């Protein structure tokens, strides 16, 4: 039965993150599998750790065990195959089993017309292979010549000539391993200590271990942590923490439904997450820049549109830098729709701000005039002329005020129209009082003439 776990952590703020996925067989003789994957840093300022449990078979269900094995393959960029003593046919057959997982995986949602996928599709998703040999006891030499561990691995993968059944069984796993794992590396490990110390291995210090073993482990760790590549999916999308979470969920959900995990669908799901995040990032930048640069109301519409255009270009540029596989520009069009809506909203806000500003100005400037009208200062002969004269002075003062916005003239005309009845009333009062004044003046003059005539007589 296979068990599995996935975890990643950050050793220091600027270091690459490392994901380890380990599957250990219940039988010590069958070896174990370790996969390691470099991840993009999620943040340069935090050191998070995350544990993502994968489904584990405890019932001996071979299909479920195989599905878990498939997940380990899909989620890793470096696959560490750990066996004992030496490379033999049994170890080859077990690793060949890994390559046969192609029957349980889809890399694309639509295979070829004949229903068969090109194996190169699988090779693109398969991780690099690191074969580790514990308690290695052979001498690394051929015909008296020393060889490296890598050369030992390649010699073990060498095919035999012939067509009989036994040779086919010998060559088949080697062919598959070469095809699915084009990048291969081998490490050997001596016994870590004298066999009498095996019971205390967990508590032994490094200086109590075999020096050759310590050196071999150091070389292995250096290779894993320095040479393991970032997990990269179809189209160049690099798997970071959030992407890994989505990838795990997509694959596990497919298995739970009884479907085959499809890497193309996983890439599509990751693309949607990445592109949605790119849209949000672009919109956030646009909102921030507009809030900083735009002072409402603007004097003209072109002033606002120029600011919008500059911020819009920056937002689209940010989206383009962060988007991935935006098929048919779906998310870019979504961004453009959101930006257009925000532009319309700013235009409406601009008009409202202009109206509010102008209304406040009109009240402040014409308020004293309204008080004078209420006090009857203009209810006299010639009062209408004085009222008009004062109104023109206040209009000139209103025009001089800055940042009234696009509603300036409309607000003024609306205000003057609202006060037209007041102006008409002042005019009628002015005319009536003027007529009355002239009558009084005429009567006064007549009386004065009569008085002068009587005096002469």
C-alpha positions in Angstrom: 0.0 0.0 0.0 1.2 3.5 -0.8 1.1 6.4 1.5 1.7 10.0 0.3 2.2 13.5 1.6 3.0 16.8 0.0 4.6 19.8 1.7 6.7 22.8 0.9 8.5 25.4 2.9 10.8 28.4 2.5 14.2 28.3 4.1 15.0 32.0 3.7 13.0 34.9 2.2 14.8 34.8 -1.2 15.4 31.1 -1.5 13.5 28.8 -3.9 10.7 26.9 -2.3 11.0 23.1 -2.3 8.1 20.6 -2.4 8.7 17.1 -1.3 6.3 14.3 -2.1 7.1 10.9 -0.6 5.5 7.5 -1.2 6.8 4.6 0.9 6.0 1.0 0.2 4.8 -1.2 3.0 7.4 -3.7 1.9 11.0 -2.7 2.6 12.3 -4.8 -0.2 10.2 -2.9 -2.8 12.0 0.4 -2.1 10.5 3.9 -1.9 9.8 6.8 -4.1 10.6 10.4 -3.4 9.7 13.3 -5.6 11.1 16.8 -5.2 9.9 19.9 -6.9 11.3 23.5 -6.9 8.6 26.1 -6.6 8.5 29.8 -7.3 8.6 32.0 -4.2 5.2 33.1 -3.1 6.6 36.0 -1.2 10.0 37.6 -0.6 9.0 38.6 2.9 7.4 35.5 4.5 8.4 32.0 5.3 5.2 29.9 5.1 4.8 26.2 5.3 1.9 24.2 3.9 0.8 20.5 4.1 -1.5 19.1 1.5 -2.7 15.5 2.3 -3.2 13.3 -0.7 -5.6 10.3 -0.7 -4.0 7.2 0.8 -5.0 3.7 0.2 -5.2 1.6 3.3 -7.2 -1.3 1.8 -4.7 -2.6 -0.7 -6.7 -1.2 -3.6 -4.1 -1.4 -6.4 -6.1 1.1 -8.6 -6.2 3.6 -5.8 -2.5 3.1 -5.1 -1.8 3.6 -8.8 -3.8 6.9 -8.8 -1.8 8.2 -5.9 1.4 7.2 -7.7 0.0 9.1 -10.7 -0.5 12.2 -8.6 3.1 12.1 -7.4 4.2 12.0 -11.0 2.0 14.9 -12.1 2.9 17.1 -9.1 6.7 16.7 -9.2 9.5 18.0 -11.4 12.1 15.6 -10.0 11.3 12.0 -9.4 13.7 10.2 -6.9 13.5 6.4 -7.3 15.0 4.8 -4.2 16.1 1.1 -4.4 18.4 -1.2 -2.6 21.9 -2.5 -3.4 22.0 -2.4 -7.2 20.0 -1.9 -10.4 18.4 -5.2 -11.3 15.5 -6.4 -13.5 13.0 -6.2 -10.6 13.9 -2.5 -10.0 13.5 -1.9 -13.8 10.1 -3.6 -13.8 8.9 -1.5 -10.9 10.0 1.8 -12.6 8.4 0.5 -15.8 5.2 0.4 -13.8 5.5 4.1 -13.4 5.7 4.7 -17.1 2.6 2.6 -17.6 0.6 5.1 -15.7 -0.1 6.8 -19.0 -3.1 4.5 -19.1 -4.5 6.4 -16.1 -3.6 9.9 -17.3 -4.7 12.2 -20.0 -2.4 15.0 -21.0 -4.9 16.4 -23.4 -8.7 16.4 -23.3 -8.9 15.2 -27.0 -6.6 12.4 -28.0 -5.8 11.6 -31.6 -8.5 10.3 -33.9 -7.4 6.7 -33.3 -7.8 7.2 -29.6 -4.1 7.0 -28.8 -2.1 9.9 -27.4 1.5 10.6 -28.5 3.8 9.5 -25.7 5.7 12.7 -26.1 2.8 14.4 -24.5 3.4 12.3 -21.4 7.2 12.8 -21.5 6.6 16.6 -21.4 4.8 16.2 -18.0 7.0 13.6 -16.6 9.7 14.8 -14.1 13.4 14.3 -14.2 14.6 10.9 -12.9 17.0 10.6 -10.0 17.8 6.9 -9.2 19.3 6.4 -5.8 20.9 3.1 -4.7 21.1 2.5 -1.0 23.6 0.1 0.6 25.4 -0.1 -2.7 28.0 -2.9 -2.7 29.2 -3.2 -6.3 32.5 -1.7 -7.6 31.9 1.0 -10.1 34.1 -0.3 -12.9 33.8 -2.0 -16.2 36.6 -4.0 -17.7 38.9 -2.6 -15.0 37.9 1.0 -15.8 36.3 3.2 -13.2 32.9 4.6 -14.1 30.5 7.1 -12.6 27.1 6.3 -11.1 25.5 8.0 -14.1 27.4 5.7 -16.5 26.4 2.7 -14.4 22.8 3.7 -14.8 23.1 4.2 -18.6 24.8 0.8 -18.9 22.0 -0.8 -16.9 19.5 0.7 -19.4 21.4 -0.6 -22.4 19.2 -2.7 -24.7 20.0 -6.2 -25.8 19.8 -7.3 -29.5 17.3 -9.9 -30.4 13.6 -10.5 -30.9 12.7 -13.4 -28.6 10.1 -13.0 -25.8 12.7 -12.9 -23.0 14.7 -10.1 -24.7 11.5 -8.1 -25.4 10.6 -8.4 -21.7 14.2 -7.3 -20.9 14.2 -4.3 -23.3 10.6 -3.0 -22.8 11.0 -1.4 -19.4 14.3 0.1 -20.4 12.8 1.6 -23.6 9.9 3.1 -21.6 12.3 4.5 -18.9 14.4 6.2 -21.6 11.4 7.5 -23.4 9.6 8.9 -20.3 12.6 10.0 -18.4 15.0 11.6 -20.9 16.8 13.5 -18.1 18.4 10.9 -15.7 20.8 11.0 -12.8 22.1 8.3 -10.5 23.5 8.5 -6.9 24.9 5.6 -4.9 25.0 5.4 -1.1 27.2 3.2 1.1 25.8 1.8 4.3 25.4 4.8 6.6 27.1 3.0 9.5 28.2 -0.3 10.9 25.2 -2.7 11.0 25.4 -2.8 14.8 24.5 0.9 14.9 21.4 0.6 12.7 19.1 0.6 15.7 20.4 4.0 16.7 20.5 5.6 13.2 17.9 8.2 14.0 20.0 9.5 16.9 23.5 9.3 15.4 25.4 12.5 14.7 26.9 13.1 11.3 30.4 12.5 12.7 29.2 9.1 13.9 28.1 8.1 10.4 30.3 6.6 7.6 32.2 9.6 6.1 31.7 8.3 2.5 27.9 8.1 3.2 27.8 11.7 4.6 29.7 12.9 1.5 27.4 11.0 -0.8 24.3 12.4 0.9 25.7 15.9 0.7 26.2 15.5 -3.1 22.7 14.2 -3.5 21.1 17.0 -1.5 23.2 19.6 -3.4 21.9 18.2 -6.7 18.3 18.1 -5.6 18.2 21.6 -4.1 20.3 23.2 -6.8 19.3 21.4 -10.0 15.7 20.5 -9.5 13.7 22.8 -11.9 10.6 24.7 -11.2 7.6 22.5 -12.1 6.4 23.9 -15.4 3.2 22.9 -17.2 2.2 23.1 -20.8 2.7 26.6 -22.2 5.3 27.6 -19.7 3.2 28.1 -16.6 5.4 27.8 -13.5 3.8 26.1 -10.5 3.9 28.2 -7.3 2.1 27.5 -4.1 -1.4 28.6 -5.2 -1.0 26.8 -8.5 0.1 23.6 -6.7 -3.1 23.8 -4.6 -5.2 24.2 -7.7 -3.4 21.4 -9.5 -3.9 19.0 -6.6 -7.6 19.9 -6.3 -8.2 19.5 -10.0 -6.5 16.1 -10.2 -8.0 14.7 -6.9 -11.5 15.9 -8.0 -11.1 14.1 -11.3 -10.2 10.9 -9.6 -13.0 11.3 -7.1 -15.5 11.5 -10.0 -14.0 8.4 -11.6 -12.4 10.4 -14.4 -8.9 10.4 -15.6 -6.7 13.3 -14.4 -6.3 15.5 -17.5 -3.3 17.8 -17.5 -4.8 20.0 -20.2 -7.8 20.7 -18.0 -5.4 21.3 -15.1 -3.5 23.9 -17.1 -6.8 25.5 -18.2 -7.9 25.7 -14.5 -4.5 27.2 -13.5 -4.8 29.6 -16.4 -8.2 30.8 -15.2 -6.8 31.3 -11.7 -3.7 33.1 -13.0 -5.7 35.3 -15.5 -8.3 36.1 -12.9 -5.6 37.2 -10.6 -4.0 39.2 -13.4 -7.3 41.0 -14.0 -7.7 41.9 -10.3 -4.1 43.1 -10.1 -4.6 45.3 -13.2 -7.9 46.7 -11.9 -6.3 47.4 -8.5 -3.5 49.3 -10.1 -5.9 51.3 -12.2 -8.0 52.2 -9.2 -5.0 53.2 -7.2 -3.6 55.4 -10.0 -6.9 57.1 -10.8 -7.5 57.8 -7.1 -4.0 59.4 -6.9 -4.0 61.4 -10.1 -7.6 62.4 -10.7 -9.0 65.4 -8.8 -12.7 65.7 -9.4 -14.2 67.7 -11.0 -12.0 68.1 -14.0 -12.4 71.3 -16.1 -12.9 69.3 -19.3 -13.9 65.8 -20.4 -10.6 65.4 -22.3 -8.6 66.0 -19.1 -10.4 63.1 -17.4 -10.1 60.8 -20.5 -6.4 61.5 -20.8 -5.9 60.4 -17.2 -8.1 57.4 -17.8 -6.2 56.4 -20.9 -2.8 56.6 -19.2 -4.0 54.5 -16.3 -5.8 52.1 -18.6 -2.6 51.5 -20.6 -0.7 50.7 -17.4 -3.4 48.3 -16.3 -3.4 46.4 -19.6 0.4 46.3 -19.5 0.3 44.8 -16.0 -2.3 42.2 -17.1 -0.2 41.2 -20.2 2.8 40.6 -17.9 0.9 38.4 -15.5 -1.6 36.6 -17.8 -1.2 33.1 -19.2 -2.8 31.3 -22.1 -5.6 33.9 -22.4 -7.4 32.0 -25.1 -9.4 34.3 -27.5 -8.4 37.2 -25.2 -11.3 36.2 -22.9 -9.8 37.8 -19.7 -8.3 40.8 -21.6 -11.8 41.5 -22.9 -13.1 41.1 -19.4 -10.5 43.6 -18.2 -11.4 46.1 -21.0 -15.1 45.8 -20.0 -14.3 46.5 -16.4 -12.1 49.4 -17.3 -14.8 50.8 -19.6 -17.3 50.6 -16.7 -14.9 52.3 -14.4 -14.4 55.1 -17.0 -18.1 55.6 -17.2 -18.3 55.6 -13.4 -15.6 58.3 -13.2 -17.4 60.3 -15.8 -20.6 60.2 -13.8 -18.7 61.0 -10.6 -17.0 63.9 -12.5 -20.4 65.4 -13.5 -21.8 64.9 -10.0 -18.7 66.5 -8.4 -19.0 69.4 -10.8 -22.6 69.9 -10.0 -22.0 69.8 -6.3 -19.1 72.2 -6.5 -21.0 74.6 -8.7 -24.1 74.5 -6.5 -22.0 75.2 -3.4 -20.2 78.1 -5.2 -23.5 79.6 -6.4 -25.0 79.4 -2.9 -21.9 81.1 -1.5 -21.7 83.8 -4.1 -25.3 84.6 -4.6 -26.4 83.9 -1.1 -25.9 87.5 0.1 -27.9 88.8 -2.9 -30.8 86.6 -2.0 -30.6 88.0 1.5 -30.7 91.6 0.1 -33.8 90.6 -2.0 -35.5 89.3 1.1 -34.7 92.5 3.0 -36.4 94.5 0.1 -33.3 96.4 -0.8 -34.2 96.1 -4.5 -37.9 96.8 -4.0 -37.7 100.4 -5.1 -37.7 102.5 -8.3 -34.6 101.5 -10.3 -34.2 98.4 -8.1 -34.3 96.0 -11.0 -31.4 97.8 -12.7 -29.4 97.5 -9.5 -30.4 93.9 -9.1 -29.3 93.1 -12.7 -26.0 95.0 -12.1 -25.3 93.1 -9.0 -26.2 89.8 -10.6 -23.7 90.5 -13.4 -21.0 91.3 -10.9 -21.6 88.0 -9.1 -21.7 86.1 -12.4 -18.2 87.4 -13.2 -17.0 86.4 -9.7 -18.5 82.9 -10.3 -16.7 82.5 -13.6 -13.4 83.4 -11.9 -13.6 80.5 -9.5 -11.4 77.5 -10.5 -12.2 73.8 -10.9 -15.9 74.2 -11.4 -15.9 71.3 -13.9 -18.1 70.6 -16.9 -21.4 71.6 -15.2 -20.3 75.2 -14.6 -22.5 76.9 -17.2 -25.4 74.5 -16.9 -25.5 75.0 -13.1 -25.3 78.8 -13.5 -28.1 78.9 -16.0 -30.2 76.6 -13.9 -29.7 78.8 -10.9 -30.5 82.0 -12.9 -33.6 80.3 -14.3 -34.7 79.4 -10.8 -34.4 83.1 -9.8 -36.1 84.4 -12.9 -39.4 84.8 -11.0 -37.6 86.9 -8.4 -36.1 89.0 -11.1 -39.6 89.4 -12.6 -41.1 90.4 -9.3 -38.4 93.0 -8.7 -39.0 94.3 -12.2 -42.7 94.6 -11.7 -42.2 96.2 -8.3 -39.7 98.6 -9.9 -42.1 99.5 -12.6 -45.0 100.0 -10.3 -43.0 102.1 -7.9 -41.6 104.1 -10.7 -45.0 104.9 -12.1 -46.2 105.7 -8.6 -43.2 107.9 -8.1 -43.8 109.7 -11.4 -47.5 110.3 -10.4 -46.4 111.7 -7.1 -43.8 113.8 -8.8 -46.4 115.1 -11.3 -48.8 115.9 -8.6 -46.1 117.6 -6.6 -45.1 119.7 -9.6 -48.8 120.6 -10.3 -49.3 121.7 -6.8 -46.1 123.7 -6.8 -47.2 125.5 -10.0 -50.6 126.2 -8.4 -48.9 127.5 -5.3 -46.7 129.8 -7.3 -49.7 131.1 -9.4 -51.7 131.8 -6.2 -48.7 133.7 -4.7 -48.5 135.9 -7.8 -52.1 136.7 -7.6 
